[in-house]
Amino acid sequence: MKKIAAFLLTAVVAQNIGAQSFIQAYKDRADMVTQTNIINNLQEFANFGVKTTGSAANTNALNWLKSKYLSYGYTSSQIVEDPFSFSGVNSKNLIITKTGTVYPDKYVIICGHFDTIYGPGVNDNGSGTSIILEAARILKDVPTEYSIKFIHFSGEEQGLRGSYHYADNIAYQGNTRVLDIKLVFNLDQVGGKSSNTNNTVYCDEDQGGVSSNNAASATVTQELRNCTALYSPLQTAVDPAADSDYMPFEEKGEVITGFFERLRSNYPHTSNDTFANTDPVYIYNIGKASVGALQHFAVASTSNNTMGTQDINSKKSLENVKIYPNPVKDIIHIELPDSNIKNFSFEVTDFPGRSILKTTNETEINVAGLENGAYLGVLKTTDQTVVRKILIKK
C-alpha cells in the first residue's frame, strides 16, 4: 500500500474520451466480472489470515492463487514461481503468462501484492488480488496482440521486496533489459471503506523519479481514465504514483500506471482490514474498469466469437438481480431479472458462512429480527449462485 503523504492531487474532471472508441466486445467482457466471484475471492483470501511475507499463511495464499489459475484453464507451463529472500525471510512471487498473437515478446504487466501485515488485508491487497484473478479468468481464451503477465508480488509490505527482486533479476539483469515491457498496471488498496460513498478511483501517474518516462505514463494514465469512463460507472482523479509495486519498474525507466482507492480507508495494516469493512461493489466496479483497460492496453480481439456468448448471457441473468434496499431496516426485496426463474432460495449468513435465515421462492424477506451489522445474502437457483453484501441498519 502507499504510505500516507500529502500529495497535490488533480481534481475530478470529465474525461475527454474522443481519442478512444467504445468497443462493445470490451464492454461485454468487462461485464463478465461478477460480484459473486469478487466476494468469494475476498472471503477465501481473508480465510488465510495474516499473510506476512515468509509465513505459512503467505505460502498457503500463493498455493491458492496457483489453484485458481489452474481452475481457469491455465497450464502449469504458464505458471512460474519466482523465489526471493531477504533478512532470512524466504518467499515467492507468482507469475502467469498469456502469450500475445502479434507481439508475443512484448508484455503488459498487471500486478498487485498478496502479502499482508497485522491483519487479513482484505482491502490491502485482497481487493487488487481478486480483480487480477477475475481479469485472468475472463481473458483466458481471448486473443490479445500483446502478451500479458499476471503477477502477484509478495514482500510489498516490507519495502517492495518481491517487485524489486523481479525488476532487478527477471525483467532486468544488471543494466540489461531482458523483458520488453509495454507498461506496468498496478492494483493496490482498491477496496474502499464500507461507510464511504465510493464512486471515484485514483488513476496513478508517474510524476517523479526517472523523468524520461513521465510523459508516457501521463498518456497511459489518461487512457486508463478513458477506459474507466467507457467500461464502468466510476469517476476518476489523478494521484501521483508512489510506494507500491510499480515503483521498481519506474526506476528502471518503464511506463507505469495503476488504481488506488480515492477515499482512503484507515483499516489497512490493522486487524480490522476485513471483508466487513470493505465495499465489494466498489471493487466490482474497479474490476470492470480494469478488464476494460487491460483489453485496451494488450489490444484484445474485438470479435464476440471468442467470448463464449451463450454462457455469458446465462451468467449475466442472475448477476443482474436487484436486492434492495441496502442498507435495509426490515424488509429485503428481491427483483429477479428473468420471470422464468420460479425456484430459488435466499439465505442470510454471517461472514464465516453460518446460516442466519433462509427462505424459498420469496421476494420479500423480513429481517427485522436480525441485529444491526453486515451480512451476506446468498441467492441460489438450480445452476447459479449470486452473493451480495447486505447491511442491516435500524
ZAVEXLUM-195867 format. One line per 10 residues: number of its first residue (from 0); for each residue x, y, z of C-alpha. Coordinates in steps of 0.1 Angstrom, whole numbers. Each point is the difference from the previous one (the first is absolute). Layout:
REM ZAVEXLUM-195867
NUM	X,Y,Z  ... .
***
This chain:
REM ZAVEXLUM-195867
0	0,0,0  11,36,-4  13,19,30  -21,28,13  13,32,-15  -12,35,-11  -3,0,-38  -11,26,-24  -30,-17,-15  -17,6,-33 .
10	-37,8,4  -27,-23,-13  -8,12,-35  -20,-13,-29  23,-20,-23  3,7,-37  -3,-35,-14  -2,11,-36  34,-16,-6  -12,-34,10 .
20	-30,-17,-15  -25,-21,19  4,-37,-9  -30,-22,6  20,-32,4  21,17,27  -31,11,18  -15,-35,-2  31,-15,16  2,28,26 .
30	-36,-9,9  12,-36,6  15,11,33  -24,-12,26  -6,12,36  -4,-36,10  36,-9,-12  14,31,16  -17,-7,34  10,-37,-1 .
40	36,9,-8  1,26,28  -14,-25,25  24,-27,-10  29,24,1  -11,12,35  -2,-36,13  38,-4,-3  5,25,28  30,23,3 .
50	21,-8,-31  33,15,12  28,-6,-25  17,-33,7  -28,-14,22  -19,-32,-5  -31,21,-7  18,18,-28  10,-33,-15  -35,-13,3 .
60	-13,31,-18  26,-5,-28  -12,-36,-5  -36,12,0  8,25,-28  16,-28,-20  -30,-22,4  -22,28,-12  19,4,-32  0,-38,-6 .
70	-38,0,5  -3,27,-27  19,-22,-25  35,15,2  26,-27,-3  29,-7,24  24,11,-27  -16,35,1  3,3,38  34,8,14 .
80	11,4,37  27,27,5  18,-7,33  18,28,19  14,6,34  10,29,23  12,2,36  -5,-38,5  -36,1,-14  -9,-22,-30 .
90	-30,7,-22  -12,-2,-36  -16,21,-27  -25,-17,-24  1,7,-37  -25,-12,-25  6,7,-37  -25,2,-28  17,2,-34  -10,27,-25 .
100	-8,-7,-36  19,28,-17  26,11,25  7,-31,21  32,14,14  -14,34,12  -19,0,33  -27,18,17  4,-7,37  -30,2,23 .
110	11,-5,36  -8,4,37  13,-14,33  -15,-29,20  20,3,32  -17,18,30  11,14,33  -17,1,34  -33,-12,-14  -17,-21,-28 .
120	5,29,-24  -33,-3,-19  4,36,-13  38,1,0  3,-20,-22  -27,-27,-3  -19,26,-21  26,2,-27  7,-37,2  -37,-8,-6 .
130	-1,23,-31  31,-15,-15  -15,-34,3  -33,11,-17  20,16,-28  20,-32,-5  -32,-21,0  -18,21,-25  28,5,-24  13,-36,1 .
140	-12,-8,-36  -2,35,-14  28,6,-25  21,31,8  27,15,-23  24,6,29  9,-27,26  -14,5,35  18,-8,33  -23,-3,30 .
150	24,5,29  -7,-5,37  28,15,20  10,-9,36  21,21,23  -17,33,-9  -6,9,36  37,-4,9  11,25,-26  -11,-13,-34 .
160	24,-29,4  -17,-23,-25  -4,25,-28  35,13,5  13,-36,-3  -21,-5,-32  10,33,-16  37,-4,9  4,-37,-8  -27,-10,-25 .
170	-10,31,-20  36,12,1  33,-16,7  24,27,11  -6,28,-24  -11,-23,-28  -38,0,-8  -12,-36,-3  -37,5,-3  -15,24,-26 .
180	-27,16,22  -27,21,-16  -13,13,34  -6,-10,36  -36,2,13  -1,-3,38  -30,-6,23  5,8,37  -26,8,27  -31,4,-21 .
190	-24,-13,26  -16,32,12  -15,4,34  -35,-13,6  -13,32,16  12,23,-29  -16,9,-33  25,-16,-23  -7,12,-35  35,13,-10 .
200	33,-18,-5  35,14,-2  20,-7,-31  37,1,9  23,20,-22  38,1,1  8,36,10  35,-5,15  30,-23,1  14,-6,-34 .
210	-12,29,-21  3,-16,-34  -30,-23,5  -24,27,14  -15,10,-33  -8,-35,-10  -15,-7,34  -22,30,-4  -12,-13,-33  -9,-35,12 .
220	-15,14,32  -24,21,-21  -8,-31,-20  -7,-18,33  -24,28,10  -17,-2,-34  -5,-38,4  -14,5,34  -26,24,-14  -7,-23,-29 .
230	-4,-33,18  -10,8,36  -22,25,19  29,15,19  15,35,-2  37,5,2  27,23,13  37,0,-4  23,-10,29  39,2,-1 .
240	14,-36,-2  19,-9,32  9,-28,24  -15,-30,-18  12,-28,-22  2,20,-32  29,21,14  29,-24,-6  -11,0,-36  -2,38,-1 .
250	35,2,13  11,-21,-30  -17,25,-23  -31,-21,-8  -34,15,-5  -24,-4,30  -36,7,10  -25,-15,24  -31,2,22  -2,11,37 .
260	-31,8,20  -11,37,0  -14,2,35  27,-17,21  -10,-26,26  18,1,33  -3,-38,5  30,-13,-20  29,-12,22  -24,-8,28 .
270	-20,-30,11  -31,18,-12  10,-2,-37  -28,-25,-4  -27,-8,-26  -26,17,21  19,33,-2  4,1,-38  -25,9,-28  -2,-30,-23 .
280	-22,20,-25  29,25,-3  24,-28,-6  -24,-15,-26  -1,33,-19  38,4,1  1,-36,-13  -21,10,-30  22,30,-7  31,-22,4 .
290	-12,-26,-25  -9,27,-25  34,17,4  20,-32,-2  -17,-9,-33  9,35,-13  36,-2,11  5,-35,-13  -22,6,-31  -25,-28,4 .
300	-21,-15,-28  -31,20,-8  -19,-30,-11  -27,-14,22  6,-34,-15  28,-5,25  -22,6,30  -22,-31,6  -30,23,-4  -27,-26,10 .
310	16,-6,33  6,37,7  -37,8,-6  -12,-27,24  24,12,27  -10,36,-4  -36,-8,5  3,-7,37  28,24,7  -24,28,-10 .
320	-23,-9,29  -11,30,21  1,-5,38  -11,32,17  -1,23,20  36,-2,12  4,9,29  -33,-16,10  -21,5,31  -26,-27,-1 .
330	-10,-14,-35  24,-11,-27  -15,1,-35  13,-23,-28  -6,9,-36  10,-29,-23  12,9,-35  -17,-29,-16  -37,-7,6  6,-36,-9 .
340	20,-6,32  -26,-17,22  21,-20,25  26,17,20  12,3,36  13,30,19  22,-3,30  14,25,24  33,-11,15  28,16,21 .
350	34,4,-16  13,-34,12  -30,-15,-18  -23,-9,29  -36,0,-10  -21,27,17  -32,-1,-21  -12,-20,-30  -30,3,-23  -13,-17,-32 .
360	-17,18,-29  -6,32,20  6,34,-15  -6,19,33  20,-12,30  -5,14,35  33,6,17  -13,22,28  10,-25,26  37,1,-10 .
370	25,22,18  16,30,-17  31,-10,-19  14,-14,-32  -11,-33,-15  1,-19,-32  -31,-7,-21  3,-32,-21  -25,-5,-28  0,-34,-16 .
380	-18,-16,-30  7,-35,-13  31,10,-19  10,35,12  10,17,32  2,37,7  14,16,32  -5,35,12  11,19,31  -30,12,20 .
390	1,26,27  -28,0,26  -4,34,16  -30,10,22 .
***
